[in-house]
Amino acid sequence: MSHDWLLVETLGSEPVVVADGRRTRNLVPISVFLRRSPDLMAIQTAISETVAAGEAMSTITPRNDRVIRTEPVVMSDGRVHGVHVWIGPLGTEPPERVVPGPLTWDLTAGIATHTPESIYNSGRDPSTEATHGRTFADDMPPSLNPNQSKALSMAIKAEPGMKLCSTWTITDYQGETISVGFVARAAMETQDDGSERLICRVMNWRAEPEGPSLPPDHLTQRILDGLARPGVHRALVDPENWTLVKWLDEPPPFFDWHAHEAGKESVNPADALHMARMTLEYSNGATSGVLRLRTYDGGWTPVHVTINRIELEPNTSTALMALRLPTEEELSLLDFTDDDGESQSGNKPRKGKRRKKDKKKKAKRD
């Protein structure tokens, strides 16, 4: 065994090594990783006891010549996601530990819950970023990474037992290029109210790049950049429940895209027929329309929405959504005859002029 900290994920049937120091390891069973170590059983026991206690431990090996130190990785709900373990000669101090960060993705509700450590490891500012009530889009960097499609597929087409271990190279909030290792595992969990939710438990850490520096997916990024248009904001959305998964551009300022997570309606309830029509059209691959979306001041503003189906991976598709403010011509064709009584914000759509003209023509014929 190396004299660096091993990060062991403990949510499966057997502990698996996911990092050796800062080097990502792809879910290697600890019995395989340490198969030549005479201290394997002692290390396995130390890991099990650390998970059970949820506290750091220090034990002496049966031969009394080495010390095993462990540090649990505990989520804010008290669940242990993994254990950092180190073994070395008596009297030797372990190297500095790269602190892992636990987090969860509620795949049923589309909500992420972080810890300060996971916020920092993901390249964001812990002093300003929220840890609770985050969307998946808050967690996904706008730039594309070669390994991101697997994580996106996991968020969109999640099933119990799915797991993933990888490393991303991203730009942090200070403009520095960093590598982030992470491991994720999905399982059904019973909540306090007795309901079942599909929860993905995750750990992340500051990692070493895997081989040569892994830049963002430049070809795909260039294609997306070439399709970018001023005033148009594109995002990937889960087509099953229309949960926002990832922004491809900067989020738009003209509507509150966090409204759903705050327990508010994102789309004006009076637009249910428009939503139903667009959902039906999307089943054939594409749709567009104008919907009233919630604004930050609690009102509604009309937004033109275009949705196309794209394939992330074989058998996994997602919705590419483009949002922009509608043109005057598009507004003139709208007839929002029903409202929910809340204030209208932004551009107020006019009543449909064409319908009035059609009525006049009909009266003349009569």
C-alpha positions in Angstrom: 0.0 0.0 0.0 1.2 3.5 -0.8 1.9 5.9 2.0 -0.8 8.3 0.8 -4.5 8.6 1.9 -6.9 6.2 0.2 -10.4 7.4 -0.3 -12.8 4.5 0.0 -16.5 4.7 -1.0 -18.6 2.6 1.4 -22.1 2.8 0.1 -22.0 -0.5 -1.8 -21.7 -4.2 -0.8 -17.9 -3.8 -0.5 -15.7 -0.8 0.1 -14.1 0.4 -3.1 -11.1 2.7 -3.7 -11.9 5.8 -5.6 -8.8 7.9 -5.0 -5.2 7.2 -4.1 -4.0 10.6 -2.8 -5.2 12.9 -5.6 -5.2 10.2 -8.2 -8.7 8.9 -9.2 -9.2 5.1 -9.0 -12.2 3.6 -10.8 -14.2 1.8 -8.0 -11.5 -0.8 -7.3 -12.6 -3.2 -4.5 -10.3 -2.7 -1.5 -9.8 -6.5 -1.3 -8.3 -6.2 -4.8 -6.4 -3.0 -4.4 -4.7 -4.2 -1.2 -4.6 -7.9 -2.1 -0.8 -8.1 -1.4 -1.0 -6.2 1.9 -0.6 -8.3 5.1 -2.7 -5.6 6.8 -5.8 -6.0 4.6 -8.0 -7.4 7.2 -7.0 -4.8 9.8 -7.7 -2.0 7.3 -11.1 -3.5 6.4 -12.0 -3.7 10.1 -10.9 -0.1 10.6 -13.1 1.0 7.7 -16.1 -0.9 9.0 -15.7 0.5 12.5 -15.3 4.1 11.2 -18.5 3.8 9.2 -20.4 2.4 12.2 -19.1 5.1 14.6 -19.0 8.0 12.1 -15.8 9.2 13.8 -12.1 9.3 13.1 -10.1 6.4 14.5 -6.5 5.4 15.1 -5.6 1.8 15.6 -2.4 -0.3 15.8 -2.0 -3.3 13.4 -1.9 -6.8 15.0 1.9 -6.9 14.4 2.2 -3.7 16.5 4.5 -2.1 13.9 2.1 0.1 12.0 -0.8 2.5 12.7 -4.0 2.8 10.7 -5.8 6.2 10.7 -9.2 6.9 9.3 -11.4 9.9 8.7 -15.1 9.5 7.8 -16.7 11.5 5.0 -20.0 12.4 6.5 -22.9 14.0 4.8 -25.0 16.7 6.5 -27.8 14.2 7.1 -25.4 12.0 9.1 -24.8 9.3 6.4 -21.2 8.2 5.9 -20.4 8.3 2.2 -16.8 7.0 2.5 -13.7 6.8 4.6 -10.2 8.2 4.1 -7.7 5.6 5.4 -3.9 5.8 5.8 -1.5 3.2 7.1 2.2 3.9 8.0 5.0 3.1 10.5 4.5 4.0 14.1 5.7 7.5 14.9 5.2 8.6 11.3 2.7 11.4 10.5 0.5 11.0 7.4 0.8 13.4 4.5 -1.6 16.4 4.2 -5.1 15.1 3.4 -7.1 16.4 0.4 -10.5 16.8 2.1 -13.3 15.1 0.2 -16.7 16.8 0.0 -20.0 14.8 0.4 -23.2 15.8 -1.4 -26.5 14.4 -2.6 -28.6 14.6 -5.7 -32.3 13.9 -5.1 -33.0 12.5 -8.5 -36.7 12.3 -7.7 -37.1 16.0 -6.9 -34.2 17.3 -9.0 -32.5 19.0 -6.0 -28.9 18.9 -4.9 -27.6 19.3 -1.4 -24.0 20.2 -0.8 -21.5 20.8 2.0 -18.9 23.6 2.2 -16.3 21.1 1.3 -18.1 19.9 -1.9 -18.8 23.4 -2.9 -15.0 24.3 -2.7 -14.0 21.1 -4.4 -16.3 21.8 -7.3 -14.5 25.1 -8.0 -17.1 27.4 -6.4 -16.9 30.0 -3.6 -18.1 28.5 -0.3 -18.7 32.0 1.1 -21.3 32.9 -1.5 -22.8 29.6 -2.8 -25.8 28.0 -1.2 -25.5 24.4 0.0 -29.2 23.5 0.1 -32.0 23.7 -2.5 -29.6 23.7 -5.5 -30.6 22.6 -9.0 -28.6 20.2 -11.1 -28.0 23.2 -13.4 -26.3 25.0 -10.4 -23.8 22.1 -10.2 -23.1 21.6 -13.9 -20.5 24.0 -15.4 -21.5 25.7 -18.6 -18.5 24.5 -20.5 -18.6 20.9 -21.8 -16.4 18.1 -20.5 -15.7 14.8 -22.3 -17.1 12.9 -19.3 -20.1 15.1 -18.6 -22.5 13.2 -20.8 -22.4 10.2 -18.4 -23.2 12.4 -15.4 -26.0 14.1 -17.4 -27.4 10.7 -18.4 -27.3 9.6 -14.8 -29.3 12.7 -13.8 -31.9 12.2 -16.6 -32.3 8.4 -16.8 -31.4 7.4 -13.3 -31.9 3.9 -11.9 -31.1 2.3 -8.5 -27.6 0.8 -8.6 -26.2 3.2 -11.2 -22.7 4.4 -10.3 -20.0 6.6 -11.8 -16.4 7.5 -11.0 -14.6 10.1 -13.1 -12.5 13.3 -13.2 -13.5 16.6 -14.8 -11.2 19.4 -15.7 -13.0 22.7 -15.2 -12.4 26.4 -14.6 -13.1 27.5 -11.0 -14.7 30.8 -9.8 -11.2 32.5 -9.7 -10.5 31.6 -13.4 -8.0 28.8 -12.5 -8.1 25.4 -14.3 -8.7 22.6 -11.8 -9.4 18.8 -11.9 -12.2 17.5 -9.8 -12.6 13.8 -9.0 -16.0 12.5 -8.0 -17.9 9.2 -7.3 -21.7 8.8 -7.4 -24.0 6.0 -6.6 -27.8 5.9 -6.8 -30.2 4.0 -4.5 -33.8 4.2 -3.3 -34.1 5.6 0.2 -37.0 5.8 2.5 -37.8 9.3 3.8 -39.1 10.4 7.1 -42.7 10.6 5.7 -42.4 7.0 4.4 -42.0 8.0 0.8 -39.3 6.5 -1.5 -36.9 8.7 -3.3 -34.1 7.9 -5.7 -31.0 9.5 -4.1 -27.6 9.8 -5.6 -24.9 10.0 -2.9 -21.7 11.7 -4.1 -18.1 12.5 -3.0 -15.8 14.9 -4.8 -12.2 16.0 -4.3 -9.5 18.1 -5.9 -7.8 15.6 -8.2 -4.8 15.2 -10.5 -5.6 15.4 -14.2 -5.9 11.9 -15.8 -3.0 11.6 -18.1 -2.5 14.7 -20.3 -4.5 17.7 -19.3 -8.2 17.1 -20.2 -9.6 20.3 -21.8 -13.3 20.9 -22.3 -14.8 19.1 -25.4 -13.5 21.8 -27.8 -15.2 20.4 -30.9 -18.7 20.2 -29.3 -18.1 23.5 -27.6 -17.2 25.2 -30.9 -20.4 23.9 -32.4 -22.4 25.2 -29.5 -20.6 28.5 -29.6 -21.3 28.8 -33.3 -25.0 28.2 -32.6 -25.1 30.8 -29.9 -27.2 33.9 -30.5 -27.4 37.2 -28.5 -30.4 37.1 -26.2 -30.9 33.4 -26.6 -30.3 31.2 -23.5 -29.9 27.5 -24.1 -30.3 24.7 -21.5 -30.5 20.9 -21.3 -33.8 19.7 -19.7 -35.0 16.4 -18.5 -38.0 15.7 -20.9 -39.8 13.5 -18.4 -40.5 16.2 -15.8 -38.9 19.4 -17.5 -36.3 19.7 -14.7 -33.5 22.0 -15.7 -30.2 20.0 -15.8 -27.6 22.2 -17.3 -27.2 25.7 -18.8 -25.2 26.0 -22.0 -25.2 29.8 -21.9 -25.4 32.2 -19.0 -28.8 32.0 -17.3 -31.4 34.6 -18.5 -32.1 37.5 -16.2 -35.7 37.9 -17.3 -37.3 35.0 -15.4 -36.8 33.2 -12.1 -35.4 29.8 -13.0 -35.1 28.8 -9.4 -38.9 29.3 -8.8 -39.7 25.6 -8.8 -37.1 24.7 -6.1 -38.7 27.5 -4.0 -42.1 25.7 -4.2 -43.5 28.2 -6.7 -45.1 27.6 -10.1 -42.5 28.2 -12.9 -45.1 28.5 -15.6 -48.4 30.4 -15.3 -51.1 27.8 -14.5 -53.3 29.4 -17.1 -50.9 28.3 -19.8 -51.6 24.6 -19.2 -53.1 24.1 -22.6 -50.0 25.6 -24.3 -47.8 23.3 -22.2 -49.9 20.3 -23.1 -49.7 21.2 -26.8 -45.9 21.7 -26.6 -45.5 18.4 -24.8 -47.5 16.5 -27.4 -45.5 18.2 -30.2 -42.2 17.4 -28.5 -43.0 13.7 -28.7 -42.4 14.1 -32.5 -39.0 15.7 -31.8 -39.5 19.5 -31.7 -41.9 22.2 -30.5 -42.0 26.0 -29.8 -44.3 28.5 -28.3 -44.6 31.4 -25.9 -45.2 30.7 -22.2 -45.6 33.1 -19.2 -42.7 32.3 -16.8 -42.3 33.6 -13.3 -40.2 36.7 -12.7 -38.1 37.5 -9.7 -40.6 40.1 -8.5 -43.4 37.4 -8.4 -45.1 38.3 -11.6 -45.1 36.8 -15.1 -43.4 37.6 -18.3 -43.9 36.0 -21.8 -40.9 34.0 -23.0 -40.5 32.3 -26.4 -39.4 28.6 -25.9 -38.0 26.3 -28.5 -37.4 22.6 -27.6 -35.5 20.0 -29.7 -34.7 16.4 -28.8 -31.0 15.5 -28.8 -29.2 12.2 -27.9 -26.7 12.3 -25.0 -25.7 8.7 -25.1 -27.3 5.6 -26.7 -30.8 5.1 -25.4 -30.6 8.4 -23.4 -32.1 11.6 -24.9 -32.6 15.0 -23.4 -34.4 18.2 -24.4 -32.4 21.2 -25.8 -34.3 24.3 -24.8 -33.7 27.8 -26.1 -35.3 30.7 -24.4 -35.6 34.3 -25.5 -37.9 37.3 -25.2 -40.7 37.2 -27.9 -40.8 39.6 -30.8 -43.5 42.2 -31.1 -45.1 40.2 -33.9 -45.1 37.0 -31.8 -46.7 39.0 -28.9 -49.4 40.4 -31.3 -50.6 36.9 -32.1 -51.1 35.8 -28.5 -54.4 35.7 -26.7 -53.8 35.1 -23.1 -57.5 35.3 -22.2 -57.1 33.5 -18.9 -54.9 34.7 -16.1 -54.3 33.4 -12.5 -54.8 36.9 -11.0 -51.2 37.6 -10.3 -49.4 40.7 -11.6 -48.0 40.6 -15.1 -44.4 41.6 -15.4 -42.2 42.5 -18.3 -43.7 42.8 -21.8 -47.5 42.5 -21.5 -48.9 40.5 -24.5 -51.6 42.1 -26.5 -54.8 40.4 -27.4 -54.8 38.5 -30.6 -55.4 41.0 -33.4 -56.0 38.3 -36.1 -58.9 36.8 -34.1 -60.7 40.2 -34.0 -60.2 40.7 -37.7 -61.6 37.2 -38.4 -64.7 38.1 -36.3 -65.3 41.3 -38.4 -65.0 39.3 -41.6 -67.5 36.7 -40.4 -70.0 39.5 -39.4 -69.8 41.0 -42.9 -70.5 37.6 -44.5 -73.6 37.2 -42.2 
